[in-house]
Amino acid sequence: MDDSVGAIAPEVASILAAARERGGGGERVAADARSLPAAFERAESEGRVPLIAEIKPTSPTTEGARTDDPVALAERMVEGGAAALSVLTEPDHFGGSARTLERVREAVDVPVLRKDFVLHEAQLDVVEADVILLIVRFLEAEGTDDLGDLVAAARDRGFQVLVETHTEAEVERAIEAGADIVGVNNRDLAQLEVDLGTFERVSEAVPESVTLIAESGIHTPEDVRRMRRAGADALLVGSAIMDHGADTDVAANTRRLTNAETETQT
Ligand SMILES: O=P(O)(O)OC[C@@H](O)[C@@H](O)c1c[nH]c2ccccc12
């Protein structure tokens, strides 16, 4: 599907337009990264489902916003058993900031993923993080850097790289680009609809040796078990933990999911 960028939802087009305009930081980042696979293994050995909890104050697909202090949220997520955290740094559509990521990373000792729409090498030089997200689909557009070059540039700076895919063809591109951590996003960026069947299907194309993450649309302990049965080494969960508009306890929201394989289910 090479018309991909032409077929995206208007919200996503607007995110990309903003991302194209954003420059980099300046000084080259040198990250001293906390290992993501090691964090997953630790969780697993302690009987917790390896989970990346995402601090996403708002998004184009959520109603309302969560205004609690992100550092407090981060600490509660770790208390709830999150193996790692993800922090949106996109300012215009997700309420994120690099400063938030910096503060969160100082406050916790788990790996922190920088979630943003990186299209150019210079945009890697914004803030130190343990893992950086690269989205295959957005790096197919004209005027963006080559995926393989960006993976290499990120690693040169000390980042681990999570390469996000949505189709089998994108998985192939990710692997060719040297990805060793691959995410399959259940959310379709054309319609913004979520289908957990996406992970079940696309994960088949991912080699065993790769660390595989199921992203988006995971709400219940049963969803967790479903993704794990389909081969997920770890899960990335935002909305179900942030519970936008409500005022629920994010530690409890996290624990419900990290305990999905140990609790007696009724
Ligand atoms: O809130 P959810 O459905 O649990 O999804 C989390 C995460 O997967 C989602 O926020 C996401 C996946 N890929 C992205 C790329 C950019 C921004 C956000 C995302």
The ligand as a Tripos MOL2 file, in Angstrom:
@<TRIPOS>MOLECULE
LIG
   19    20     1     0     0
SMALL
NO_CHARGES

@<TRIPOS>ATOM
      1 O1         -4.5510    4.7170   24.1300 O.co2     1 LIG1
      2 P1         -4.3280    3.3390   23.6000 P.3       1 LIG1
      3 O2         -5.4120    2.8680   22.6650 O.co2     1 LIG1
      4 O3         -4.0380    2.3490   24.7020 O.co2     1 LIG1
      5 O4         -3.0050    3.4110   22.6780 O.3       1 LIG1
      6 C1         -1.7270    3.6550   23.2180 C.3       1 LIG1
      7 C2         -0.6990    3.8340   22.0870 C.3       1 LIG1
      8 O5         -0.5740    2.6230   21.4150 O.3       1 LIG1
      9 C3         -1.1340    4.9480   21.1180 C.3       1 LIG1
     10 O6         -1.1800    6.1310   21.8460 O.3       1 LIG1
     11 C4         -0.1900    5.1070   19.9500 C.ar      1 LIG1
     12 C5          0.3330    4.1130   19.2060 C.ar      1 LIG1
     13 N1          1.1380    4.5980   18.2600 N.ar      1 LIG1
     14 C6          1.1480    5.9420   18.3560 C.ar      1 LIG1
     15 C7          1.8530    6.8980   17.6260 C.ar      1 LIG1
     16 C8          1.7370    8.1920   17.9920 C.ar      1 LIG1
     17 C9          0.8890    8.5900   19.0130 C.ar      1 LIG1
     18 C10         0.1790    7.6510   19.7610 C.ar      1 LIG1
     19 C11         0.3200    6.3260   19.4260 C.ar      1 LIG1
@<TRIPOS>BOND
     1     1     2 2
     2     2     3 1
     3     2     4 1
     4     2     5 1
     5     5     6 1
     6     6     7 1
     7     7     8 1
     8     7     9 1
     9     9    10 1
    10     9    11 1
    11    11    12 ar
    12    11    19 ar
    13    12    13 ar
    14    13    14 ar
    15    14    15 ar
    16    14    19 ar
    17    15    16 ar
    18    16    17 ar
    19    17    18 ar
    20    18    19 ar
@<TRIPOS>SUBSTRUCTURE
     1 LIG1         1 GROUP 0 **** ****
